[in-house]
Amino acid sequence: MSSIPIEYYLILSAFMFVVGVTGVLIRRNAIVVFMCIELMLNSANLSLVAFSSYLGNPIGQIFVFFVMTVAAAEAAVGLAIIIAVFRNKLTVNIDEINIFRW
Amino acid sequence: MNAEIILFITLALIAAVSSVMMITRPNAVISAVFLVLNFFALAGLYLLLNAQFISVVQIIVYAGAIMVLFLFVLMLLRTESEPKVFLDKKPIKMFALFITVFVFIQVAYLILVGKPSGNLTPDQLKSIETGTIQSIGRELYTNYILPFEVAGFLLLAATIGAMVLAKKKFE
């Protein structure tokens, strides 16, 4: 019945991951860079779920559950850091945030 | 052409196009909205893979909670939109694009020619059984109870950390 080879899911996952990497490299807005990281996490989730479903093994989906937990924690802390940096520098452009450089 | 393939192609196209749109829009809010669209397409793909629980959690946690957080921060901060991302033709951006396209071609070659999955075909009944909340919950509360508790502790720490970070000025 299921006629989709798993390779299609893996290709889509690879494509989304590569788009996320490109976004991190070319965008200058720190919040958009964070969103690109979320995109990369999601592409990894897609291949985990694909393998889990094709092998009939729930452990892959449990791993995806934990990835989502960590992504939520990361988003909360990361956005708090961006807010703190914005208070000091009044910008979220990552070219201008170089407070550790001297 | 059965319905499954049509659904897969539609959802995959939505996911791919919205991810590209997300990184090319100059306005951050529009990027966020395209990311939400991408998350919904992924939730549809999870349903197609018989992962009902993950699909629902994807919509609630990602498209609901996390993206609302992002949009909230975008609303609070004054962010000027960037000039068109590829119009300035900086060589370093072109180089980044070249590297990522190269990596994608390599990975796609490995997946399509190397056949890492060895023509894996799913056992449909087993895969439906795998994705239910019953099977995931049984595994989560028996074998994975310690990681589950640690994840709860991580969320608590993240909540406190976010509040401390966002509250006071650091020097």
Interface residues (C-beta under 8 A of the other chain):
Chain A: M1 S2 S3 I4 P5 I6 E7 Y8 Y9 L10 I11 L12 A14 F15 M16 V18 V19 G20 V21 T22 G23 L25 I26 R27 R28 N29 I31 V32 F34 M35 C36 E38 L39 N42 N45 L46 V49 A50 F51 S52 S53 Y54 L55 G56 N57 P58 I59 Q61 I62 V64 F65 F66 M68 T69 V70 A71 A72 A73 E74 A75 A76 V77 L79 A80 I81 I82 I83 A84 F86 R87 N88 V92
Chain B: N2 E4 I5 F8 A12 A15 A16 S19 V20 M22 I23 A28 S31 A32 L35 N38 F39 L42 L45 Y46 L48 L49 N50 A51 F53 I54 V57 Q58 V61 Y62 A65 I66 L69 F70 V73 L74 L76 L77 T79 E82 V85 F86 K93 A96 L97 T100 V101 V103 F104 V107 A108 I111 L112 K115 P116 S117 N119 L120 T121 P122 D123 Q124 K126 S127 E129 T130 G131 S135 I136 E139 L140 Y144 P147 A151 L154 L155 A157 A158 T159 G161 A162 M163 L165 A166 K169 F170
